[in-house]
Amino acid sequence: MSTRSISFIQRRADALFSANPAEVFCLGLAIQDTILTVASIPTEPVKIYAAARREAGGGPAATASVAIARLGGKASFAGRLGDDRTGAALRRELEDEMVDVTWLRHFAGVQSPGSVILVDGKGERLIVAYADPNLPRDASWLTPSRLGDAVLCDLSWPEGALQCLSMAREAGIPSVLDADISRHSREQVAMLVAAADHVVFSRPGLAEFTGTDDMEAGLRAAARPGHRLIGVTDGADGLFWLDDGPIRNARPPRVDVVDTVGAGDAFHGALALALARHDGLEEAIAFANAVAALKCTRPGGRAGLPTADALLRFTG
């Protein structure tokens, strides 16, 4: 991380501990993760044994909401869960993290989402996720009177995301789309990409959406009028984005990686929080890079998310 980026975070320490924190409305997936620590991730069908197992709540937007709350922001989370034990546990976990779950709705007769995650000795991961196809997609019940200072959505619930992104545009507040790989159609994803003003893909998500592994070509194909940011995260290489010319890159600080689970979610949450605070784009990117890097030094997706105090120690 550059000296300029570090000094910026230190200067904005007051924002991390403000009595009137910025508010971000997050919408998308909440999921129960079963995380297994393995020596290496298999490349062929085989039986292996895990060295450790833990259960934790996950999901891009839900984890981003926890990241926002831990960093001193005010976070709300909207989503869909089953009316089951898993759904109740996911709700309690978010409440314990001081996330407002007024718009988290439970539906009878369906299963809450779940996943199994393999994490190897280098912190890399393999995720197998399940979402009940019978979860209602209708978003007519989603009628918050205000969205706060920014909106963050993932791709898991296109109808809800499109509704929130449209409300954000009408309210004149920034919106962030976490564009990872998706089980939904390209047409549905394209609608969300066009509706958001800050779109950050994962590298696999960009390749899936554009049909190319070339980051610059993919970003130019994905760019839409009205975008304030069109970018892609690429692990330790940080964020690549278009800026009226050649592609630009902002790298995160170097760290000893323990676990990358949740790093992308932490990046998106921190970016949305910085934009909600009206930080400049480059400062917001630097903040998000620092938060994601610090997360990678700790095990667990939610468990490893940094607090505001930890971030200031990291950048100090």
N, C-alpha and C positions, 0 to 999 in steps of 0.2 A: 504494500500500500504506500502511496506517495505521502511525503510530509504534508502536502497541502490537504490531502484527504483526512489524515489523522488530526491535523489542527482544526479542520472543519468540525469533525465529530466532537472534539473537546470543546470547541466554542459553543456548540449546540447542546451542551450538557444540560442547560436549563430546560430545554424542550423535553428531555428524557424524564425529568422529575417535575413537570408542570402541574400546578393545581387544576388547570383546565386543559386536560390532554386532548389531542386530536382524536377524532372518532373515525373508525373504518367499519363499514358494513360488509361482511364477508358472506358469500353464498357458494354452496357446492357440496362437496363430499365429506362426510364424517364416516370413518370406517374403523373397525377393530383390527389391529395388526397383531399377528403372532410372529415375533421376530426370533429367528434361529441363527446362532453364531456357528459358522462352519469354517473349516480350514480353507476350502476353496469351493467355488460354485461349479457344480458339474456341467459338463458340456455334452453329456450323453446320459441315457437312462441308467440309473444306478442307485443302490441304497447307500446312504451315508448317515453318520451320526453327528448330531449337533453338540457343541461344547456348552451351550447355554440357551435358555429359552426365556422370553419375557413377553408379556401382553401389554399393549398400549393403544390408546386411541391414535388414529392417523387420519389421512385424507388431506389433499392440498389446501383447500380453503379453511378447513377446520384447524389444521396445524398452523396455518398462517395467522388465524385469529388468536391462537395462543401466543405466537411470537409477538404479535402486536401488543397484547396485554402485558407480557413480561417486559417489554421494552418501554412501558409507561404509557402506552396508548389506551384508548377505550375501544373495545372490539365487540361487535355483535356477529352472531353466526346464524344463518338461515339454511335449512336443509331438510332432508327427508330421512326418517329412520323407521324401522319396524317397531311395533308395540311389543317388544320382547326384552329379555334381560340384557342383551348386548346393547340395545338402544338406550335402555335406562342407564347403563354404565357409561356409555359415551356422553350422555347428557350430564351426568354427575361430574365427570372429569372436566368438561368444559366449564361448568359452573364453579368447580373448585379453582379453576384458573382465572376466575373473574371475567369470563366471557358471557355476555348477555345472550341467552338462548330463547328469547321470546318467540322468534320465528323459526325455531327448530320443531318440526311437526312429526308426530308418530302416527303410523298407519297400521291398523289391525290386519292380520292375515298375510303379512309379508315379513321377510327376514331382513334384519339390518345388515349393511355391507360388512364384509370381512376379507382379510388377506393373510397370506403367508409370505414372509420376507426372509430371504437368506442373505446374511451379511458375512463377507469373507474377511481374511486377515488384513486386507488392504483397505477395508471400509467400503468396498464396492458391494452392490446389492442386486438381487433378483427378486422381483415382486410378482406374485400371482394373486390377483384380486377377483372378488365376486361381488356383484351387485344384483339384487333380485330384480328381474325384468318386470315384475308386477308392481314395483313402486310407482304410484301415480305420478304422471308427468305434468298434470295440470297445475298451473301457477296462479290461478285466479284468487286463491286465498292469501297470496303474498301481497299485503297492502300496508307496508310500514309508512307512517306519516312523514318520516324523515330518514335520511340515509347517513347523516353525519357529514364528514368532510371528504370522504373518498369511498369508493366501492372496489371490492376485489371479488372476482369470480373465477371458478375453474370450469372445466368443460363437462362435468358429470351430469348436469341438469340443464340442458340448453334452454328450455322454456323459462325456468326461473332466472337464469343468467341474462337472457335477452331482456326480460322485464326489468331487472335491476340496472343493467347497462343503459337501457333507454331512459329510465328514471334519473340516472346520474347525469346523462347528457342534458335532460330538461332542467335539472337543478344546477347545472354549470359546475359540477364537481368532478375531479379526476377519477378515472376508472382504470383498473388494472385487470388484464386477462391472463391467467396462468394457462398457457396453451401447451399441454403435454399431449402424449398420444391419447387417442379417444376411441371409444367403441361406437360413437355416433357418426353419422354420414358426413362427408366432406362439406356438403351444402349447409348442414346445420352448424358446423364449425366455422364456415366462412361467414355466416351471419354474425356470429359472435366476434370474430376477428374484425369485421367492419364496424361493429357497434362500439367497441372499446377504443379508448384513445391511447392507452399504453398497453402494448401486447408483447409479452415475453414468452417465447417458445422454449421448450427443452430442445436439445438437438434432435432426438428421435421424433418429437412432435412436429418440428419444422419439416423434417424429411417426409413424414407421413402426409402432411398437409400439402406440400408443394411437389413431391415426387422427385426431389433432388437432394443429394448429400452435400452439395456445394452451399455453404452457409450464405455467402453473399448473394448468389443467384436465388436461393430460397427466400431470403429476406426481401429482395426486390420483387419477387413474385407475390409475396404475402402482403406487401405494403398497400395500404388503402388511403384515400384522401381523409384527412382529419386525424391521422395518427400523429401523436406527439412523440411516441417511441415505438419502434418496431425492432425487436432484438431477440437474441437467442443466447441462453446460457450453455456453457461447455465445460463443466467441471472446474478443474483447477485453472483453466484458461480464462474463466470469468465470463463477462458479458460482451458480445459483439452486437453492434447496432448501426443503423444507417443514420447519417447526419448530413443530408444535402451534399453528398459526395462519396468518397471512398468509405468503406466500412471501418468503423472504429472499434477499439477494444479497451476495456477496463479490467485489469486483472485484480483478483483478491490478494490479500496478504498470504504469504506462505505459512503453512501450519503443518504440524504432524497429524495426518488424518487418522482418526479412530473409526468414524462411522459417518457415511454421507447421507444416511436416511434422514429426510426432513430438511436437507440443506436448500433444495430448490424452494420448498414451501417457506422457509425462513427468509430467503431472498425476496420472494414476492410479497410477503407480509411486511418486511422492512421497507421495501420500495413504496408500497401503498401508504404506510405510515408517514414516510418522509414527504410524499406528495401531499398528503393530508395536512402536513405542517407547512406547506407552501415552500419547501426547499427547492432549489434549482435542480434541474435534471441530473447534471453531473454529480452534484453533492448527494442526491438521492441514490444514484447508482453506487457511489463509494460507500455510503451507509449500508446499503443492502449487501454489497460484497463483504464488508467487514462482519456483518451479522451471520451470513452464510458460512464464512470461513471459521468463525468462532464455534458455530454449531458443530462443524466437522471434527472438532477436537474432543467432543464428548460423545459417549455412546447413547443410543436411543434417538428416536425421532423427536417426540415431544420432550422427553426427559433431557435431551441435550440442548434445547433451545436456551439461548443466553438471556440473562436479565440485563437491565440498563446498567447496573453496577458492574457486572462482569464485562460488558462491552467497553465501559470507560477504562477499566483496568487493562483490558486487551489493547486498546489504542493508546494508552498512556505510556 
